[in-house]
């Protein structure tokens, strides 16, 4: 689915790989392949061992206590997120794209992030492209074996990813075949790659340009990675894509000055943004926005600098639509 949207000494005993899987075995009743994953997200959480015996409030308290640890785990990988942001900014400035490849909850979070960026920041719809194992139907229900489809992941990457693009793989366990195949194919084609996982020791960490391993630990319900692991991925994706938009000038101060007015609330927000940024009255801001043909950045630069709308628009064009640079040009 696409939306447009240090090694130790030689004698050291190797540490078991938490992402390693028990060899593929056919199960007894239908002959289908099965894999037992030993990632941290698959281990039992001692704090929830009696979950089914707890009161409703205690169940919620245990879940909330666990959720409170997620932002701390994300804070520990900020340097890795910085590296991913820098690669994405360089790619987009060069006319390339950012791709999210994921399956299940991880993939759906990628679709969500990509879909929300154009209306929030008015970025081109093909800057961020989401690829979900199983296609559009997988947004609403699980598609059997889609996450294990390596040829599909590799094929979609070869078809959609170009040299210079950035591909971000989303895999809680760090081993999802669809995702890893896409990352490998993308890298072979000259793209940069990032893997976002809830397994800090994923075996493929050294196969990507940036590895973001968020240590969320065992889930409250064993193996239910739609919980802490997914929360961590949502936090990282929010931070990643927002920081990219900030670096590309889609935010002035802390205001979304490229917002698209697609409904009444957003049309009102444009006036509020102008009022906050300039200190002018609602009437003055509304008139400036009308004169600027609804272009929020143009109206803002005109009001702040005192320049005519045409001069404000020209300054923005000369400064790659960066508000502060345009204001500097206008003195």
Backbone torsions as a table, in degrees:
resi	resn	phi	psi	omega
1	UNK	NA	132.6	176.9
2	UNK	-122.8	129.6	174.2
3	UNK	-115.1	137.7	179.6
4	UNK	-120.5	72.2	64.6
5	UNK	-7.5	NA	NA
6	UNK	NA	108.4	-174.0
7	UNK	-61.1	147.1	176.4
8	UNK	-91.4	-172.5	179.4
9	UNK	-62.0	156.5	-175.2
10	UNK	-61.3	-25.0	-176.4
11	UNK	-91.2	-1.7	-177.0
12	UNK	-67.5	145.3	176.6
13	UNK	-80.5	124.3	-178.0
14	UNK	-59.8	139.5	177.4
15	UNK	-78.0	138.1	179.7
16	UNK	-57.8	142.3	-179.9
17	UNK	-85.5	114.8	-178.3
18	UNK	-61.6	-20.6	-179.5
19	UNK	-90.8	-6.4	-179.0
20	UNK	-63.3	147.6	-178.1
21	UNK	-114.4	149.1	170.9
22	UNK	-62.7	139.6	-177.0
23	UNK	-49.5	148.8	179.1
24	UNK	-57.5	130.6	177.5
25	UNK	-135.8	138.3	174.1
26	UNK	-71.5	139.9	177.8
27	UNK	-81.0	168.9	-168.0
28	UNK	-74.3	-25.2	-169.7
29	UNK	-102.9	-22.7	-178.1
30	UNK	-135.9	2.7	175.0
31	UNK	76.8	3.2	-178.9
32	UNK	-76.5	150.4	179.6
33	UNK	-68.7	141.7	175.3
34	UNK	-130.6	148.8	179.3
35	UNK	-133.1	130.2	174.3
36	UNK	-100.3	117.6	-176.4
37	UNK	-95.2	135.8	-178.4
38	UNK	-113.3	31.2	176.8
39	UNK	-68.0	158.7	179.2
40	UNK	-54.4	-33.2	-178.6
41	UNK	-68.1	-13.8	-179.5
42	UNK	-94.8	-5.1	-178.9
43	UNK	-81.9	159.3	179.9
44	UNK	-81.3	140.6	179.9
45	UNK	-93.7	117.7	-177.0
46	UNK	-62.8	-23.1	-178.1
47	UNK	-74.8	-14.7	-177.9
48	UNK	-121.3	22.3	-176.4
49	UNK	-60.7	-31.1	179.5
50	UNK	-107.6	33.3	-174.5
51	UNK	-55.0	-41.8	-176.7
52	UNK	-73.8	-9.3	177.8
53	UNK	-99.8	-7.5	-175.2
54	UNK	-80.7	158.3	170.5
55	UNK	-68.7	162.8	179.2
56	UNK	-58.0	-42.0	-179.7
57	UNK	-64.1	-40.5	179.4
58	UNK	-67.6	-36.1	174.5
59	UNK	-58.7	-48.0	-179.4
60	UNK	-66.0	-36.6	178.9
61	UNK	-64.6	-43.6	179.4
62	UNK	-63.0	-42.5	178.1
63	UNK	-63.2	-45.3	-179.2
64	UNK	-64.7	-40.9	177.2
65	UNK	-58.4	-41.4	179.3
66	UNK	-68.0	-41.8	-179.6
67	UNK	-61.8	-32.8	-178.8
68	UNK	-64.3	-18.3	-179.3
69	UNK	-85.2	-13.2	-175.0
70	UNK	-65.9	-47.8	179.6
71	UNK	-59.4	-32.3	177.6
72	UNK	-65.7	-40.9	178.3
73	UNK	-65.2	-37.6	177.9
74	UNK	-67.7	-39.3	179.4
75	UNK	-59.3	-29.2	-178.2
76	UNK	-72.3	-13.8	-178.6
77	UNK	-117.5	23.0	-178.9
78	UNK	-61.2	-36.6	179.9
79	UNK	-62.0	-38.0	178.2
80	UNK	-68.5	-38.0	177.2
81	UNK	-65.4	-39.3	175.6
82	UNK	-54.6	-47.0	-178.7
83	UNK	-61.5	-40.7	178.8
84	UNK	-65.5	-41.7	178.3
85	UNK	-60.9	-45.9	-178.7
86	UNK	-60.4	-39.8	178.3
87	UNK	-66.2	-43.2	-179.1
88	UNK	-63.3	-43.5	179.8
89	UNK	-61.6	-44.8	179.2
90	UNK	-62.6	-40.9	-180.0
91	UNK	-63.9	-47.1	-177.6
92	UNK	-67.2	-37.8	177.1
93	UNK	-65.1	-25.3	179.5
94	UNK	-90.6	7.3	178.7
95	UNK	84.8	14.0	179.2
96	UNK	-97.2	-171.6	-174.1
97	UNK	-131.3	165.9	173.9
98	UNK	-112.9	132.7	-179.6
99	UNK	-119.8	138.6	169.8
100	UNK	-107.1	128.4	173.9
101	UNK	-119.0	124.9	-179.7
102	UNK	-157.6	172.3	177.7
103	UNK	-134.0	151.3	176.7
104	UNK	60.0	-140.8	-178.4
105	UNK	-58.3	-42.9	-179.9
106	UNK	-58.0	-45.6	-180.0
107	UNK	-66.2	-39.0	179.3
108	UNK	-63.8	-36.8	177.0
109	UNK	-64.4	-35.0	175.7
110	UNK	-64.9	-42.9	177.0
111	UNK	-60.1	-45.0	-179.0
112	UNK	-60.2	-47.1	-178.0
113	UNK	-63.0	-45.9	-178.8
114	UNK	-63.7	-38.7	-176.9
115	UNK	-69.1	-29.6	-175.0
116	UNK	-85.5	-13.7	-174.8
117	UNK	-72.2	-43.9	-179.8
118	UNK	-59.5	-47.2	179.5
119	UNK	-70.0	-28.1	-178.7
120	UNK	-79.2	-40.5	-173.4
121	UNK	-120.1	2.7	-179.7
122	UNK	55.2	33.7	176.6
123	UNK	-82.4	155.4	177.8
124	UNK	-54.9	140.5	-175.1
125	UNK	-64.0	-18.6	-179.9
126	UNK	-99.3	9.8	175.6
127	UNK	-66.1	-43.3	179.3
128	UNK	-118.4	119.6	-177.5
129	UNK	-118.7	129.4	-178.7
130	UNK	-105.4	134.3	-179.8
131	UNK	-122.2	116.9	-174.2
132	UNK	-112.3	125.2	177.9
133	UNK	-56.7	128.8	-179.0
134	UNK	95.7	-7.6	176.7
135	UNK	77.7	-168.7	-174.5
136	UNK	-56.0	-34.7	-178.4
137	UNK	-62.0	-26.4	-177.8
138	UNK	-73.0	-9.2	174.7
139	UNK	-68.0	-28.7	-171.0
140	UNK	-107.7	-26.2	179.9
141	UNK	-154.3	157.0	-179.3
142	UNK	-63.9	134.3	175.1
143	UNK	-104.2	118.4	-172.1
144	UNK	-55.9	129.0	174.4
145	UNK	64.8	8.3	-178.0
146	UNK	-62.5	-38.7	-177.5
147	UNK	-69.6	-17.8	179.8
148	UNK	-92.8	1.0	-173.6
149	UNK	-84.5	84.8	179.4
150	UNK	-61.4	-45.6	179.3
151	UNK	-58.0	-36.4	179.9
152	UNK	-66.2	-42.8	179.0
153	UNK	-64.0	-47.0	179.6
154	UNK	-64.5	-41.7	-178.7
155	UNK	-64.6	-42.4	-179.9
156	UNK	-66.4	-37.4	177.3
157	UNK	-65.2	-42.1	-179.9
158	UNK	-65.9	-34.3	-177.9
159	UNK	-77.5	-34.3	-168.2
160	UNK	-109.7	-24.9	-173.9
161	UNK	-96.3	139.1	179.3
162	UNK	-119.2	160.5	177.2
163	UNK	-55.7	135.1	-179.5
164	UNK	93.7	-14.5	174.8
165	UNK	-70.2	167.5	171.0
166	UNK	-115.3	129.7	176.9
167	UNK	-113.4	123.4	178.6
168	UNK	-107.8	114.1	177.1
169	UNK	-88.1	135.7	-178.2
170	UNK	-117.1	110.1	-176.6
171	UNK	-150.7	108.5	-177.6
172	UNK	-56.5	-42.8	-177.5
173	UNK	-80.6	-19.1	-176.1
174	UNK	80.5	10.7	-175.8
175	UNK	-135.1	6.2	-175.2
176	UNK	-57.6	116.5	-174.0
177	UNK	-57.2	-43.1	178.7
178	UNK	-56.7	-43.7	-176.2
179	UNK	-71.7	-47.4	-177.5
180	UNK	-65.2	-37.1	177.5
181	UNK	-64.4	-39.4	178.0
182	UNK	-64.7	-42.3	179.7
183	UNK	-62.8	-43.4	-179.1
184	UNK	-65.8	-43.7	179.2
185	UNK	-64.5	-39.7	179.9
186	UNK	-64.4	-42.4	-179.4
187	UNK	-66.8	-38.5	176.6
188	UNK	-61.5	-29.9	-179.4
189	UNK	-87.9	4.7	175.6
190	UNK	96.4	11.1	177.6
191	UNK	-88.3	157.7	171.1
192	UNK	-87.3	152.8	-173.6
193	UNK	-134.8	146.8	177.1
194	UNK	-134.0	140.0	172.3
195	UNK	-119.9	123.7	175.7
196	UNK	-105.5	120.1	-173.5
197	UNK	-143.6	158.3	172.9
198	UNK	-97.3	16.7	177.3
199	UNK	-119.1	97.2	-175.8
200	UNK	-61.5	-16.3	-177.7
201	UNK	-115.7	32.1	179.9
202	UNK	-57.8	138.8	-174.6
203	UNK	-62.1	-28.1	-174.4
204	UNK	-92.7	11.0	-176.6
205	UNK	-56.2	-34.0	-177.3
206	UNK	-85.9	5.0	179.3
207	UNK	-97.4	-3.0	-177.9
208	UNK	-120.9	161.9	179.4
209	UNK	-68.9	-38.4	179.2
210	UNK	-136.1	128.7	176.1
211	UNK	-113.6	121.8	179.2
212	UNK	-110.2	96.3	-178.0
213	UNK	-104.4	102.1	-176.2
214	UNK	-90.1	121.0	-174.3
215	UNK	-84.6	78.9	-179.8
216	UNK	-87.5	-14.9	175.3
217	UNK	71.8	-168.8	-177.8
218	UNK	-64.7	146.5	178.7
219	UNK	-81.5	158.4	177.2
220	UNK	-63.1	-42.4	168.6
221	UNK	-102.2	114.0	-169.3
222	UNK	-50.6	123.6	176.7
223	UNK	82.9	-3.0	-177.5
224	UNK	-84.2	81.4	-174.1
225	UNK	-75.0	2.2	171.6
226	UNK	-74.8	-5.1	-177.7
227	UNK	-94.5	-108.6	-174.1
228	UNK	-61.2	-42.9	-178.7
229	UNK	-60.7	-42.6	179.5
230	UNK	-68.7	-38.6	177.5
231	UNK	-60.1	-42.9	178.0
232	UNK	-62.4	-43.4	179.3
233	UNK	-63.3	-39.9	177.8
234	UNK	-63.0	-43.2	178.6
235	UNK	-62.9	-43.3	-179.1
236	UNK	-66.3	-45.2	-179.8
237	UNK	-63.7	-42.5	176.3
238	UNK	-57.1	-48.1	-177.7
239	UNK	-66.2	-44.5	-178.4
240	UNK	-59.6	-56.8	-174.5
241	UNK	-69.6	-35.1	177.9
242	UNK	-66.1	-43.0	178.3
243	UNK	-62.5	-37.8	176.3
244	UNK	-60.8	-44.9	179.9
245	UNK	-64.8	-37.8	177.4
246	UNK	-62.6	-47.9	-178.7
247	UNK	-63.6	-26.0	-179.9
248	UNK	-91.9	9.4	173.9
249	UNK	81.9	16.6	-179.4
250	UNK	-85.7	1.0	177.0
251	UNK	-132.1	136.5	174.3
252	UNK	-119.1	125.4	-168.6
253	UNK	58.1	-120.2	172.6
254	UNK	-119.9	31.7	-176.3
255	UNK	-109.7	136.8	-179.3
256	UNK	-83.7	85.3	-171.7
257	UNK	-81.8	4.3	173.9
258	UNK	-113.2	15.3	-178.8
259	UNK	-57.3	143.7	178.5
260	UNK	-98.9	126.4	-177.6
261	UNK	-82.7	83.0	-177.2
262	UNK	-96.8	-4.9	177.8
263	UNK	-153.9	176.2	-175.5
264	UNK	-61.8	-39.9	-179.7
265	UNK	-61.2	-43.6	-177.9
266	UNK	-73.1	-31.1	174.8
267	UNK	-64.8	-38.7	175.2
268	UNK	-68.1	-35.8	-180.0
269	UNK	-64.1	-36.0	179.4
270	UNK	-59.2	-42.3	177.7
271	UNK	-65.2	-42.8	179.7
272	UNK	-62.0	-39.8	179.0
273	UNK	-63.1	-45.5	178.5
274	UNK	-61.2	-41.9	179.6
275	UNK	-64.0	-43.7	179.2
276	UNK	-63.8	-41.3	-174.1
277	UNK	-76.6	-29.2	-171.7
278	UNK	-114.0	-21.7	-175.9
279	UNK	79.0	4.7	-179.6
280	UNK	-79.9	165.1	-179.9
281	UNK	-74.7	166.0	178.4
282	UNK	-60.2	-40.9	-178.4
283	UNK	-64.3	-43.7	179.7
284	UNK	-64.2	-42.4	-178.9
285	UNK	-66.7	-41.4	178.8
286	UNK	-62.9	-40.8	179.2
287	UNK	-66.4	-40.9	179.5
288	UNK	-65.0	-39.7	179.7
289	UNK	-66.3	-39.2	176.9
290	UNK	-64.3	-44.7	180.0
291	UNK	-63.2	-30.5	-179.6
292	UNK	-88.3	13.6	179.5
293	UNK	58.0	35.4	176.8
294	UNK	81.3	6.0	179.7
295	UNK	-84.8	106.3	-174.7
296	UNK	-61.0	-46.0	-178.5
297	UNK	-62.0	-41.9	-178.8
298	UNK	-64.1	-44.7	178.4
299	UNK	-62.4	-40.5	-179.3
300	UNK	-63.3	-49.3	-178.9
301	UNK	-63.0	-38.7	178.9
302	UNK	-63.8	-46.4	-178.6
303	UNK	-67.0	-43.1	-176.6
304	UNK	-69.6	-40.7	-175.0
305	UNK	-88.7	-21.8	-173.9
306	UNK	81.6	5.7	-178.9
307	UNK	-79.2	161.0	174.4
308	UNK	-67.7	157.2	-177.6
309	UNK	-57.6	-43.9	-179.3
310	UNK	-61.6	-40.5	179.3
311	UNK	-69.2	-37.6	177.6
312	UNK	-63.5	-43.5	179.5
313	UNK	-64.1	-41.5	179.5
314	UNK	-65.0	-39.4	178.6
315	UNK	-64.7	-38.6	176.8
316	UNK	-65.1	-40.8	178.6
317	UNK	-62.6	-38.3	-178.8
318	UNK	-75.7	-16.8	-176.0
319	UNK	-112.2	23.8	178.8
320	UNK	56.9	36.7	176.3
321	UNK	64.4	24.2	176.9
322	UNK	-90.8	118.6	-174.5
323	UNK	-61.2	-49.6	-177.5
324	UNK	-63.7	-38.2	177.8
325	UNK	-67.2	-38.5	178.1
326	UNK	-64.8	-41.3	177.5
327	UNK	-62.8	-38.2	178.7
328	UNK	-64.2	-39.3	178.6
329	UNK	-62.9	-33.4	-178.5
330	UNK	-86.5	-0.1	174.9
331	UNK	78.3	NA	NA
